Amino acid sequence: MRTLICSICCMFLFCWNVAAQNSADCRTAIPVCADQPIMGIAGGSGDVDDFDPEVIRETGCLEKGSLTSANIEFNTSWFVFRAGTGGQVGFDIEALPSSGSTPTAEWDFAVYGPDVDCADISNGTAQPIRCNYEVNDTNFTGLGVNPDSGQEGQASLTGNQNTYDEYLDVLPGEIYYILINNFADNFTGDPEPFMLTFTGSSVSADQNTALDCTLRDEFLGLDIVACEGDDPITISAMNSPAGADIASVEWTVDYEDDGIIDDTLTGSGDFGAELVIVSPNTGRYFATITTASGSPPTVSDDSGVMVTFYGTPILDRVETLDTNLSIDPDQNNIEFIVEGDGDYEYAINGGLFQDSPIFMNVPPGINTVIINDKNGCGITDPLEFLVVGYPKFFTPNGDGTNDDWNVKGIETLNNPVVFIFDRYGKLLKQLGPTDGWDGNFNGQQMPSTDYWFRFEYGEQEDGLLVAKTRKTHFSLKR
């Protein structure tokens, strides 16, 4: 009976000339709703590789299934939905005939969420939470219960040949992505049709609220993050509620995302319904559709879609917040200032990454920092930076490490001079920018203990050279 119902729905969709929907890339996934079946079509692998072939071969339940020749990205279609109510959500993907009377495509799928980014899907950070890449001997696959065989969904297990995975338990506001993949038996690359119907207890309770149907009105999709130098991004107005009732499309852009339209752009393709965005043209893009029927006269995506291009991080400068030459207690605190508006993380001296650009108690002398863009748009090589400060101890034992003592970075200061004293105030050594104390006095090794120093130098403050003095102690260890 279910097959008959879906077939009738398909006939109505064709009679009303509603075009089949497809977006082969995650970042332009089609926003969907639960209130009616969706006629979809998948052809080609899209403008970008949603799965980096050098990184993702098998990830989580997204595997090649029972056949080693299967492909995780072949004739794909991407959808996105936002849960409107909490509860159980599933879906049926029904294979439809493209020509003749027998479906030729075998459909696979993967579900990601809640609230993941397409960039994290591509690099394998986000793992699919439901999927099925098994051999299919029915015309259905999906989440929940197979309406053809009555087989209930099970957690993905390679080789079990169950075509259904388990329902999703969703919370209001959560966003999920659905990848639908055509494992065609002939691998011709020809587009293949399918029907996507949402199921589950929350959908049965109210199809109009189970999925947030306002997302469908945002037909340009969710915001897109890309990297400078990526291939051009194509966005489309063909997935709007106007369907095929399009006479023309006007494209506009707000480059600063400040509510002011900066330019009107020229679209491409049928009705000018596609727009090609070239790096690095970050901005919020809008489409206004003039309908052919005039009812309604226009359809627009009022929220638009924000396309952001991130670049490889560039270190502008390192700010010294505090130095142990000027404050007590002893500390060296610095902040990294980076060019660009990416989402960066930082690691110094081979340590762990942190989100904050501020580091506390950094060792004096030469250090290194690595800056990574968390959008996957680049990572720097180790970059050296200098912290001017004094070591709190040194070990003159001839092993080549910390064998002498002086203020690190002293050569960068104005007129620096260092005086070293013992605990009784006796002057042991005077140091300049190129000197270092080896722990000796008059040819004799000085004992392991604390020693005092007075450091005099000049520092620029508001354009003036101001004399500075620091007096404190350090340790000699043997």
Number of C-alpha atoms within 10 A of each C-alpha: 8 9 13 9 10 17 15 11 17 18 12 12 16 12 9 10 12 17 16 19 20 23 26 28 21 28 25 25 24 30 24 26 26 25 16 13 19 21 22 23 23 27 20 18 18 20 13 16 13 22 19 13 12 7 11 17 14 13 14 14 19 23 23 19 23 16 13 8 9 19 18 24 22 21 26 28 28 26 25 24 22 25 24 24 19 17 18 19 24 22 24 22 25 27 22 24 14 16 10 7 8 11 16 20 27 24 28 30 28 23 23 21 19 17 13 16 22 24 21 16 20 20 18 18 13 19 19 20 19 24 28 31 31 26 20 18 11 14 23 26 31 30 27 25 24 22 17 14 10 9 13 16 19 18 16 24 17 18 13 13 16 22 29 31 26 20 23 18 13 21 15 15 16 18 20 20 26 21 24 29 26 30 23 19 10 9 11 10 15 13 17 24 22 28 20 23 19 25 21 20 16 23 22 14 11 13 20 15 19 28 28 22 20 14 20 21 20 21 28 28 28 21 15 20 18 23 19 18 13 14 13 17 17 15 23 22 28 26 24 24 16 22 16 16 21 22 16 16 26 20 19 19 23 19 19 12 14 10 10 10 15 14 12 13 15 14 21 14 9 12 16 19 23 20 22 14 16 15 19 17 14 22 21 22 27 23 28 18 25 21 19 15 12 11 11 12 10 17 20 21 20 14 16 22 22 21 23 21 22 25 22 20 22 15 16 11 12 16 13 15 13 18 21 20 20 15 11 10 8 15 20 23 17 19 16 18 14 16 12 14 12 21 14 23 18 20 19 19 15 11 11 9 15 14 13 12 16 16 16 12 13 17 19 20 17 13 16 15 20 20 26 23 20 16 21 20 22 19 18 14 11 15 13 13 15 17 21 22 23 25 18 17 16 21 19 19 14 10 8 9 10 14 17 19 22 21 23 18 16 23 13 11 15 16 14 20 17 22 16 21 17 16 11 8 11 10 14 18 17 16 17 15 18 8 14 16 17 20 23 14 12 7 7 8 12 16 11 13 13 15 18 19 21 15 20 18 17 15 15 12 9 7 7 9 12 12 14 14 14 15 14 15 18 17 16 20 15 14
